[in-house]
Amino acid sequence: MIKKYFNLVLHSHLPYVKKAGRWPFGEEWFYEAMLETYIPLSMAFYRLIEKEIDWKLTLGVTPVLVEQMLDPYMIYETEKYIENRIEHVYKDLEIFEKEGKKEAEVAKFYINYYKDILDFFRDKISMDILGYWKKLQKEGYIEIITCSATHAYLPLLRKNSSIFAQLFVGKETYIKNIGKEPNGIWLPECAYKPGLEKFLDELGIKYFFVDTHSILGGEALGYPDFRIKKELSKSVYNPYWVSDSEVAVFGRDSRTSMQVWSAEWGYPGDGVYREFHKKADSSGLQYWRITDKRKGLGEKDVYDPQIAKGRVFEHAEHFVGVLEDEIKTEGIITSMYDTELFGHWWFEGIWFLERVFELLHQSNKVKSITSSLALEKNPPKERIELPESSWGRGGKHEVWLNDETISLWEKIYEIEEEHESLIDRIKEMSLNLWKEKVIKQICREKLLLESSDWPFLITTGQAREYGWKRFDEHYSNYKTLINYLELKEVTVKDFDFLKKLEDKDSLFSFIDYKIFERR
């Protein structure tokens, strides 16, 4: 009888980018993720079912991503983006063939690859990724879990009203679009502080996840650092009740995480895999392989998808061997990754996952499982007090709160104070349709202001100016809208400003100011 289980948890998240820039930062992120990760991943799910493979995983989808996946504008633009990519490949192919370059074979591969993606998106799932995932949940293959509304970094929010609103909107978005209550939640950045479990308990959330060090002690696992000092009294192979709540926590397994996360030690850094950073000047497409990490981008060899796929099979076999040997008796191996790692950052990653599930189907030692099923098969037997922690660098909050971002947090705290006072005032107001619409938009802007993406982009330097720009925009929008509540006469300019915001920042249509009350 199988007593060892692989609990794969994928966390799908992108910041809210609708009509907030295109290239290089903004909507492009969403379209890339759809083309390179979410649609190909869905295709892998489809193939597994066709092959009658028994597979299961836990799939986190953040509310801001849900909203974008269901937005007609974003979906229409996704289709156009994929068509545009195909056109670019044809142009590259023409250039490569004229010059007699080996890259022409890779271009031919891309043409077929992208056409298959577009056909699947249009014909198999009617351009409805979330609808397809809902179907898979009903059929028992995946378990969809939620997150805080805008992926806010919860331990750094000062007001309970802010934390509750983020979690409440996360739950309500799930109910509205998935049609049932969520069992689990991904706390953004696996960031926890004592007391968060009380909010989850109140909202009926059954479990969440933390990094390895939060349970075992020692240094953060993080990415890309994989040092861990284990305390033998605790294990990440069993869930625990958190404090005195009825909420369970799963800890991340370090070895399986290292094998996949690390470009240095793990599979993605293999020389035959596609090089992410070298891109064609004309199209931005990648035609080369890693070759050797010590070589410069100008020294990379041409990519060969068939050789890469063969290496995927070797790595999947090794990974399943790790899973089979990781626990000597019984337990749950919880491996946690950002979904966008697969397909986008590690092009071959989706092939890898598909092959892992095929091999697990054949294994007589370990099987895949969802988190809720894992709790049923291996319920918590002990309670644990967790420290304040995250899966970021240093294991705490330094990626999001540091010298560069301190002024950002000061403004968030200013808005938190202001918002509680505003809600108090609203209770005494006589509300008309204009004021109700303004209040709804104020609440949306507050949630967007609190997104963890802005400080992350600033700190990592991935898009520092864009991070500041987006934060400042939501702050400015909030301040402008507050003043609108005091207007004696609404002008056309005021009306147009609100209308533009309602069209752009159009998420969470159900939002109610009462959820932001003091707590």
Sequence and secondary structure as in RCSB ss.txt:
>XXXX:A:sequence
MIKKYFNLVLHSHLPYVKKAGRWPFGEEWFYEAMLETYIPLSMAFYRLIEKEIDWKLTLGVTPVLVEQMLDPYMI
YETEKYIENRIEHVYKDLEIFEKEGKKEAEVAKFYINYYKDILDFFRDKISMDILGYWKKLQKEGYIEIITCSAT
HAYLPLLRKNSSIFAQLFVGKETYIKNIGKEPNGIWLPECAYKPGLEKFLDELGIKYFFVDTHSILGGEALGYPD
FRIKKELSKSVYNPYWVSDSEVAVFGRDSRTSMQVWSAEWGYPGDGVYREFHKKADSSGLQYWRITDKRKGLGEK
DVYDPQIAKGRVFEHAEHFVGVLEDEIKTEGIITSMYDTELFGHWWFEGIWFLERVFELLHQSNKVKSITSSLAL
EKNPPKERIELPESSWGRGGKHEVWLNDETISLWEKIYEIEEEHESLIDRIKEMSLNLWKEKVIKQICREKLLLE
SSDWPFLITTGQAREYGWKRFDEHYSNYKTLINYLELKEVTVKDFDFLKKLEDKDSLFSFIDYKIFERR
>XXXX:A:secstr
   EEEEEEEEE     TTS  SSSSHHHHHHHIIIIIHHHHHHHHHHHHTT    EEEEE HHHHHHHT HHHH
HHHHHHHHHHHHHHHHHHHHHHHHT THHHHHHHHHHHHHHHHHIIIIISTT HHHHHHHHHHTTSEEEEEE TT
 B GGG   HHHHHHHHHHHHHHHHHHHSS  SBEE GGG B TTHHHHHHHTT  EEEE HHHHH SS   SS 
      TT  TTS EEETTSS EEEE  HHHHHHHH TTTSGGG TTSB SS   TTT    BB   TTS GGG 
 B  HHHHHHHHHHHHHHHHHHHHHH SS EEEEEEEEGGGBTTTBTTHHHHHHHHHHHHHH SSEEE  HHHHH
HHS   SEE   SB SSGGGSSTTTSSTTTHHHHHHHHHHHHHHHHHHHHHTTS   HHHHHHHHHHHHHHHHHT
BTHHHHHHHH SSHHHHHHHHHHHHHHHHHHHHHTT SS  HHHHHHHHHHHHHS   TT  GGGGS  
